[in-house]
Amino acid sequence: MSAHDERRLQELVRQLEARLHTTQVIAEVLMDNSALRDGDPGPYLNDYREGALLDAVIHLSRSSHEDFYRLVEMVKLPVGRPVL
């Protein structure tokens, strides 16, 4: 693997890790918010904001999934399915 490919691989790994961490934090916020639904003072996110965060989780998950398969392809790992 060339030095350029190695840098691309390292950057992809960093981006993937950051996206996965962000997805995890958003999911934790959504879980906390839903736990407050029946309480007082209630959830801190209204339906619109909660929906926007769910859309973000879907986008981040798809992007992370694509990056995972790019990573697999770059390091030539056998996964049994083509890169999307």
N, C-alpha and C positions, 0 to 999 in steps of 0.2 A: 504494500500500500504506500502510495507516495505521501510526501509531507502535506501536500494540498488536500488529499483525500483524508488524511488523519485529522487535519484541522476541521474539515467539513463534518466528519464523524463526531468529533468532540463537541462542535457547536450544535449538532442535531441532538446529541445526548443531553446537553444543557437545556436546550429548548424543550425537549420532551419532559425532562424532570420538572422544569418550571411549570409547564402546562398541567402536568399531573398533580402537582402540589396545589396549584390554583383551583383545579377541579375539586380536589379533596376539601379545601377550605370552604368553597362555595356550598358544597354538599352539606358540610357541617353547619353552616349558617342556615340553610334551608331546613335541616332537621331541627335545629334549635327553634326556628320560627314556627314550625308546625307543632312543636311541643307546647307552645304558648297559645294555641288557638282557643282552647276552652278556658284559659285563665284570665286573670285580671292583672294587668291592663290589656292583655291580648297580644297577638303577634306584632312584631315591629315592622314587618313588611306587609304591605297591602297586596291584593291579588295581582295587580299590574306589575309591581316590583318583583314579586315572587316568580311570576311568569317570565319576566325578563332574565332573571337569574337562571331559571331552568333552560331557557333558550341558550344562554351562555355555556351552561354545562354541556348541552348537546353539541354545540359548536366546538368547544374545547375537547370533548371526547372524540369526536370525529377527526379532528386535526391530530390529536395524539395517536389515534389508531393508524392514520396515514403515515405519520412520522415513524411509528414503530415498524411498519413494514418497509419503509425506506431504510431504516437502520438494519433490519434483517437482511435486506438486499445488499447493502453496502458491505456487511461483514460476512456475507454468503452463508447465513444460517439456514438450514432446511426447515421449512415450516409447513410444507404440504399444500400451500395455496398461493396463487399468484398475487403480486402486489397490485392493489387497487389503482 
